[in-house]
Amino acid sequence: MRRNPLSVLVMLVATSLLATQAGASNTALFARIDATAQDWLAISGAPSVSIAVVQDGSLAYARAYGDAELAPARPATTSTRYAIDSVSKEFTAAAVLMLVERGKLSLDDPIGKYIPDLGPASKPTLRQVLNHTSGIRDYWPQDFVFPAMQRPTSISGLIAEWVRCPLDFKPGTDWQYSNTGYVVAGAIVERVSGMGLFDFLQQHIFVPLRMERVTEDDTQPLPPGDAVGHTRQGLGPTRRAPKEAAGWLFGAAELAMTPSDLARWDISLIDRSLLKPASYEAELEPVTLKNGMKKDYGLGLDVEVVQGRMRIGHTGAGSGFLSSNRIWPPEKTAIIVFTNNDWADPDDLVDRIAFVVLAPDPVEARARAVFSQYQQGTLDRTLFTDNGNSLLTAGALADLKDSLGPLGPPVLIVLEHEGRRGGMITRVWKILCHSQRLRAVERGYPDGKLEQFLVTQLNN
């Protein structure tokens, strides 16, 4: 029986990965994660980065790099807390779901049932507030602290200025990110539970999950010893970022913690151990607008399928801080990245770590193998059609080895685009080798045979 060359390659890659994991793989894996994080820190210019990795449903790795504060220099540690900003929305949504479980709320209640005199904003439901389809105007679309945010505010002040203004669209007809909606959700949690939002989260989430280093970042700056936010203009010098005044982050971006704390929350999402099954179903149901269009967002969580894998989580961005929380529930894996700057995207480091810790799907495994062969000047010719093999002469392979080999192993290979043309499947891959950016345009047939895998340099 003839075997599809792609199937053979996938079996070989899978066997190799299993054999590696069965031995002293953790040491080698952690060394690769460590090298990946240090490389990203050096390239990005971020003052520090702190990471945690969950594997097989357990916290497997945590480490901090760089300085939590630059002047005076103070190293970051795994105990250093960072503002997580909008990742906080995961917890505000969970608090609402807990009150739904207790019969105190319904996701389909209009918010006007709990907060009076909202005018047009009385009609959106709690569900629409949590999935950003309420139409309530966002009070912070800017990527900086504008003058009003340097003066303290309150829940009632935010509601009076932003919630009671006209809606941006009819509820359920569009999707528009709204921090204001999560202020409303947090206010409803407080009114219904009779507790402060942070106290509610502490009692019902942080203590049960042993998230011991969580604090709130709204009423006052983080205490000495925690991370300090940094900013810069263009490619200018790094400076201390201004802190948002008290009251502006409530419900939407009010928490600070360590990556290991957040990992314990992620493990509860993977295991579905804290909420009831119906709550998880509601939390992970992507938005469907009234016109039938879907959005990759549930209740306080991005809910996506990326390269065939389910991925959930959230990102955060505030003054001098960025965060990324990504979870692959079927693989029981999560990657958390916090950094104390506002320019170096932590999602980029998440992608690079995912490249290390997640086994590739068959299509990516083939791309990895072909690129590795190019770097070595060798080729499994069964992967290519006759046309493809005609291009890859001995001279071409020598050129590939001489030009790509010195770049070292790739730190990321990710699929950017897939389409069809001329009866073939076209895939465009982004390939990063440390600071060198490459693109590969792959064209092949549905039976797995490749017509081409052309690598070029990207200058941007």
C-alpha positions in Angstrom: 0.0 0.0 0.0 1.4 3.4 -1.0 1.5 5.9 1.9 0.8 9.6 1.5 4.3 11.3 2.1 2.6 13.8 4.4 1.2 11.0 6.6 4.6 9.3 6.8 6.2 12.7 7.8 3.6 13.3 10.4 4.2 9.9 12.0 7.9 10.5 12.1 7.5 13.9 13.7 5.0 12.6 16.2 7.2 9.6 17.0 10.2 11.9 17.5 8.3 14.2 19.8 7.0 11.3 21.9 10.5 9.8 22.2 11.9 13.2 23.2 9.2 13.7 25.8 9.7 10.2 27.2 13.3 10.9 28.1 14.9 14.0 29.7 12.6 16.2 27.6 11.5 18.6 30.4 15.1 19.9 30.8 15.5 20.4 27.1 12.0 21.9 26.7 12.5 24.4 29.6 15.9 25.4 28.1 14.2 26.2 24.8 11.5 28.2 26.6 14.2 30.1 28.6 16.2 30.8 25.4 13.0 31.9 23.6 12.0 34.4 26.4 15.5 35.8 26.7 15.8 36.3 22.9 12.4 38.1 22.9 13.4 40.3 25.7 16.6 41.3 24.0 14.9 42.0 20.6 11.8 43.8 22.1 13.7 46.2 24.4 11.1 45.5 27.1 12.3 46.3 30.7 11.1 42.8 31.9 8.9 39.9 31.1 7.4 37.3 33.4 6.0 34.0 32.1 4.2 30.9 33.2 3.5 27.7 31.2 0.8 25.1 32.0 1.3 21.6 30.6 -0.9 18.6 31.1 -3.1 20.7 33.3 -0.4 21.7 35.8 2.0 24.6 36.3 5.2 23.4 34.6 7.4 26.5 34.3 7.6 30.0 35.6 10.4 32.5 35.3 10.9 36.3 35.2 13.5 38.2 33.2 14.8 41.7 33.2 14.0 44.6 35.6 10.7 45.3 37.3 12.0 48.8 37.7 14.7 50.6 35.7 15.6 53.6 38.0 16.9 52.3 40.3 17.4 48.9 38.6 15.5 46.2 40.4 15.2 42.6 39.0 11.9 41.0 38.3 11.1 37.8 40.1 8.3 35.2 39.8 6.8 36.9 42.9 6.6 40.3 41.1 3.1 41.4 40.4 2.1 43.0 37.1 -1.1 44.9 36.1 -3.1 42.6 33.9 -5.5 45.2 32.7 -8.2 43.8 30.5 -7.4 40.2 31.4 -9.4 41.2 34.5 -12.5 40.9 32.4 -12.3 37.2 32.7 -12.9 37.5 36.4 -15.7 40.1 36.2 -17.6 37.8 33.8 -17.0 34.8 36.1 -18.4 36.8 39.1 -21.6 37.5 37.1 -21.9 33.8 36.2 -21.5 32.8 39.8 -24.4 35.0 40.7 -26.4 33.5 37.9 -25.7 30.1 39.3 -27.1 31.3 42.7 -30.3 32.5 41.1 -29.5 36.2 41.8 -29.1 37.2 38.2 -30.0 36.2 34.7 -27.8 36.8 31.7 -30.8 37.9 29.7 -31.9 40.5 32.3 -31.7 44.1 31.0 -29.1 46.0 33.0 -31.8 48.6 33.8 -33.3 46.1 36.2 -30.3 46.6 38.5 -29.1 50.2 37.8 -31.9 52.8 37.4 -32.1 55.8 35.2 -29.8 54.6 32.4 -32.0 55.9 29.5 -31.4 53.9 26.3 -28.6 51.9 28.1 -31.3 50.3 30.3 -32.2 47.9 27.5 -28.9 45.9 26.8 -28.8 42.6 28.7 -26.1 41.4 31.0 -25.0 38.9 28.3 -24.7 41.7 25.8 -22.6 43.7 28.2 -20.2 40.8 28.8 -19.9 39.9 25.1 -19.5 43.6 23.9 -22.7 43.7 21.9 -24.5 46.2 24.2 -23.7 49.4 22.2 -22.5 51.1 25.4 -19.8 53.6 24.4 -16.2 52.7 25.5 -14.7 55.3 27.8 -11.1 54.3 27.0 -10.4 53.6 23.3 -7.2 55.5 23.4 -3.8 53.8 24.0 -2.6 56.4 26.5 -3.8 58.1 29.7 -5.7 61.1 28.6 -6.0 64.2 31.0 -9.4 63.2 32.5 -7.9 59.8 33.5 -5.3 61.6 35.7 -8.2 62.7 38.0 -10.0 60.2 40.3 -13.5 59.1 39.3 -16.1 56.7 40.6 -18.5 54.1 39.4 -21.3 56.6 39.5 -19.2 59.1 37.7 -18.4 56.7 34.9 -22.0 55.6 34.6 -23.2 59.2 34.5 -20.8 60.3 31.8 -20.5 57.2 29.6 -23.4 54.8 30.2 -26.2 57.3 30.0 -25.1 58.8 26.7 -26.7 57.5 23.5 -25.8 53.9 22.5 -23.4 53.5 19.6 -25.7 50.9 18.0 -28.8 48.9 18.7 -28.0 46.1 21.2 -27.1 42.8 19.5 -26.6 44.3 16.0 -22.8 44.9 16.2 -19.7 44.1 18.2 -17.6 46.9 19.8 -15.2 46.5 22.7 -16.4 48.4 25.7 -14.6 48.9 29.0 -17.6 50.8 30.1 -19.8 47.7 29.9 -17.5 45.9 32.4 -17.8 48.8 34.8 -21.6 48.2 34.6 -21.1 44.5 35.1 -18.9 45.1 38.2 -21.4 47.5 39.6 -24.1 45.0 39.3 -22.0 42.3 41.0 -21.6 44.7 43.9 -25.3 45.7 44.2 -26.5 42.1 44.0 -23.9 40.4 46.2 -23.6 43.2 48.8 -19.8 42.9 48.5 -17.1 45.0 46.9 -16.1 43.5 43.5 -12.5 42.7 44.6 -13.8 41.2 47.9 -16.3 39.0 46.0 -13.5 37.8 43.6 -11.2 37.1 46.6 -13.7 35.0 48.5 -15.1 33.1 45.5 -12.2 32.7 43.1 -8.8 33.7 44.4 -8.9 31.9 47.8 -10.4 28.7 46.5 -7.9 28.6 43.6 -5.0 29.6 45.9 -4.2 32.7 43.9 -2.3 34.2 46.8 -0.6 37.2 45.2 -3.6 38.9 43.6 -4.2 42.6 44.4 -6.3 45.4 43.0 -4.7 48.0 40.8 -7.4 50.6 40.7 -7.6 52.6 44.0 -3.9 53.1 44.3 -0.6 52.2 42.6 1.0 48.9 43.0 3.2 48.8 46.2 7.0 49.0 46.1 8.5 45.6 45.0 6.0 45.1 42.2 6.5 46.0 38.6 6.6 49.6 37.4 5.0 50.4 34.1 7.2 52.0 31.3 6.5 53.8 28.1 8.3 55.5 25.2 7.5 57.7 22.3 8.5 56.2 18.9 11.9 54.7 19.3 12.9 57.2 22.0 14.1 56.5 25.5 12.2 54.4 28.0 10.4 56.4 30.7 8.2 55.6 33.6 4.5 55.5 32.5 1.8 57.6 34.3 -0.6 55.7 36.5 -4.3 55.9 35.8 -6.1 57.7 38.6 -8.3 55.9 41.1 -11.7 54.6 39.8 -11.0 54.3 36.1 -10.1 50.6 36.0 -13.0 49.2 38.1 -14.5 46.0 36.6 -12.6 46.3 33.4 -8.9 46.3 34.2 -8.6 46.4 38.0 -6.3 43.4 38.9 -2.6 42.7 39.3 -1.0 39.4 40.0 1.8 37.0 39.0 1.7 34.7 36.0 1.7 31.8 38.3 -1.5 33.1 39.9 -3.2 33.4 36.6 -2.0 29.9 35.7 -4.1 28.5 38.6 -7.1 30.3 37.1 -6.3 28.8 33.7 -6.1 25.3 35.1 -9.6 25.8 36.5 -10.8 26.7 33.1 -9.1 23.7 31.6 -10.5 21.4 34.2 -13.9 23.2 34.5 -13.5 22.9 38.2 -14.9 26.2 39.6 -18.1 27.0 37.8 -21.1 24.8 36.8 -21.2 23.2 33.4 -23.9 25.6 32.1 -21.7 28.6 33.1 -18.8 27.3 31.0 -21.1 26.7 28.1 -22.3 30.3 28.3 -18.8 31.6 28.9 -17.3 29.9 25.8 -20.2 30.4 23.4 -19.0 32.9 20.6 -21.2 35.9 19.9 -23.8 35.6 17.1 -25.1 39.0 16.0 -28.7 39.5 14.9 -27.6 39.4 11.3 -26.1 35.9 11.9 -22.5 37.0 11.8 -20.2 35.5 14.5 -17.4 37.1 16.5 -14.7 35.1 18.3 -15.6 36.3 21.8 -17.6 34.8 24.6 -18.2 36.2 28.0 -14.9 37.9 29.0 -12.9 35.5 26.8 -11.6 35.3 23.3 -12.9 32.0 21.8 -11.0 31.2 18.7 -9.9 28.3 16.4 -6.3 28.9 15.4 -4.8 26.5 12.9 -7.4 23.9 13.8 -7.0 24.3 17.6 -9.5 25.8 20.1 -7.8 28.6 22.0 -9.3 30.9 24.6 -8.1 33.7 26.8 -7.7 37.5 26.7 -5.1 40.2 26.4 -4.6 43.3 28.5 -3.2 46.8 27.8 -2.8 49.7 30.2 -0.5 52.5 31.0 3.0 50.9 30.9 1.8 47.2 31.0 0.8 44.6 28.5 -0.4 41.0 29.2 -1.5 38.0 27.3 -3.3 34.9 28.6 -3.7 32.0 26.1 -5.2 28.6 26.9 -5.6 25.5 24.7 -8.1 23.5 26.7 -8.0 20.2 24.7 -4.1 20.2 25.0 -4.4 21.2 28.7 -1.8 23.9 27.9 -1.7 27.6 28.8 0.9 30.3 28.2 0.9 33.5 30.3 3.1 36.5 29.5 3.2 39.8 31.5 5.5 42.7 30.7 6.0 46.2 32.1 6.0 48.2 28.9 3.4 49.4 26.3 5.2 48.7 23.0 6.5 45.1 22.9 3.5 42.8 22.1 3.4 39.8 24.5 1.3 37.9 22.0 4.5 37.6 19.9 6.3 35.8 22.8 3.2 33.6 23.4 3.4 32.5 19.8 7.1 31.7 20.1 6.6 29.7 23.3 3.6 27.9 21.7 5.9 27.0 18.8 8.1 25.2 21.4 5.5 23.5 23.6 2.7 22.6 21.3 3.1 19.7 18.9 2.5 20.9 15.3 -0.5 19.9 13.2 0.3 17.8 10.1 0.5 20.8 7.7 2.8 22.7 10.0 4.9 19.7 10.7 5.6 19.4 7.0 6.5 23.1 6.7 8.9 22.7 9.7 10.5 19.6 8.1 10.9 21.2 4.7 12.5 24.3 6.1 14.9 22.2 8.2 15.9 20.2 5.1 16.5 23.4 3.2 18.8 24.6 6.0 20.7 21.3 5.8 20.8 21.3 2.0 18.9 18.0 1.9 15.5 17.0 0.6 12.9 14.3 1.0 11.9 14.3 -2.7 8.8 12.2 -2.1 7.2 15.4 -0.6 7.3 17.2 -4.0 5.8 16.8 -7.4 8.0 16.4 -10.5 7.7 20.1 -11.1 8.7 20.9 -7.6 11.7 18.6 -7.8 12.8 20.1 -11.0 13.3 23.5 -9.3 15.2 22.0 -6.3 18.4 21.1 -8.1 21.7 20.3 -6.3 22.7 23.9 -6.9 19.4 25.2 -5.5 19.8 23.1 -2.4 23.4 24.3 -1.9 22.2 27.9 -2.1 19.4 27.2 0.4 21.9 25.6 2.8 24.4 28.4 2.5 21.8 31.2 2.9 19.4 29.6 5.5 21.6 27.3 7.5 23.6 30.1 9.2 20.3 31.6 10.5 19.9 28.8 13.0 16.7 27.0 14.1 13.5 29.0 13.5 11.9 30.5 16.6 8.5 30.6 14.9 6.8 29.2 11.9 3.1 30.3 11.7 0.5 30.1 9.0 -0.6 33.6 7.9 -2.9 32.8 5.0 -4.5 29.9 3.2 -6.4 29.8 -0.1 -6.8 28.0 -3.4 -5.5 28.6 -6.9 -5.1 26.4 -9.9 -6.4 23.3 -8.2 -3.7 23.7 -5.5 -3.8 24.8 -1.8 -1.7 28.0 -1.3 -0.3 28.6 2.2 1.8 31.6 3.3 4.0 31.0 6.2 5.8 33.5 8.4 9.2 32.2 9.5 11.3 33.9 12.2 14.9 33.0 12.8 15.9 35.2 15.7 16.0 38.7 14.2 15.6 37.5 10.5 12.1 37.5 9.1 11.2 35.2 6.2 8.2 34.2 4.2 7.5 30.9 2.6 4.8 30.5 -0.1 3.7 26.9 -0.3 1.6 25.5 -3.1 0.5 21.9 -3.1 -2.2 19.4 -4.0 -4.9 18.0 -1.8 -3.1 14.6 -1.8 -0.2 16.2 0.1 2.3 16.6 -2.7 4.1 20.0 -2.8 4.5 22.0 -6.1 6.7 24.6 -4.3 8.0 25.9 -1.0 9.6 29.2 -1.9 11.4 31.1 0.9 12.0 34.9 0.6 13.3 37.5 3.0 10.9 40.1 4.6 12.3 43.5 5.2 9.5 44.7 7.4 
